Amino acid sequence: MKQDKQTVETTNQPTKKLPGLGINHAGRRTLEGHTRPCEDCGAVNWDFDVTRGEITCGDCGLVAEENVPDPGAEWTNRDNGEDRSRVGRPMTYTLADKGLNTTIDVRDLNTGIASRHGMSSQARRDWRRRRVIDERSKTRKSRERNLVKANQFIRDRSGLPSPLQEEAARLYRRLSGEGFVTGRSIAGVTAACTYLVARQEGLPRQIPDVAGAFDITEKDLSRLIRQVSRRLNMHKITSPDEYFDKFMSDLGLEPSIRTPLDELWNTIKPHDDVWQGKKPMGVAAALIYKAASTAGSPRTQSEVCSVANVSEVTLRGLLRLIDGLLDKIRQYQNLQ
């Protein structure tokens, strides 16, 4: 009984915090099973640097071993490190099922590939029939069919990079889940999502270009953009300088024009009473027209207006405002 009492007392004692089990730095973890003491300080507190493959002493920093292979699991970080997975491809919003379902690829059922895997003609026919049934079962609900159609629109017609396609598809999926798409054109809602995502990321698209790509009217697209932006709180004022690169490319201007163009924009930018409230595409067109003429690569007003989708009357009015502001700035500088 006395021995049992001692055992209980020993068990109830608070356990000491073992060395090396504290908070580690990013990319480092405590190495278990490495019990040899450090040659310099004698501590048994080893850290393993995952990126460098080094075993170091947690107390004095001595590097004991180098180029050590990592015996841990080969995690794959996706979605900005929030998803840790070892298998499968990442989820994507550009597919109705987010890419989680298994797809029977028709290319695997071709005669040559199937024959190399030992499939008979009867087996190929059976798998083709199963593939048709599988595709139909995935799109049985109308909402899923609409998602397939919307994602196809975004992939084929948006002209956005893959990450922005993902964001546009995510916005459409959210609107569809909230019932916003009901009674509205799928092409129109996907076009509005495409326009808003591009604007938010500083790659603005012109409404006529987006409307033409999705085969809808500019009036319908403008209305849907207003409705979607209010619903998702995606209000953003597009700055004229966000159109510089696109308009210069469409006009075939040299990259050297960008320097005087930026100088001109930086000059008038603080005077927001001149350009605020004006159409940003028109302000960008006026600045490009003036900078190109100053740099010796002039473009006609009709060419600039055609690219910016503004009238020549609007362009000339903006040029008068800009010239008047520049004259006032020069007069003020001369008085100094």
Summary of the structure (lengths in Angstrom):
residues: 336
radius of gyration: 31.9
end to end distance: 101.2
largest distance: 105.4
contacts: 853
relative contact order: 0.05
helix: 55%
strand: 6%
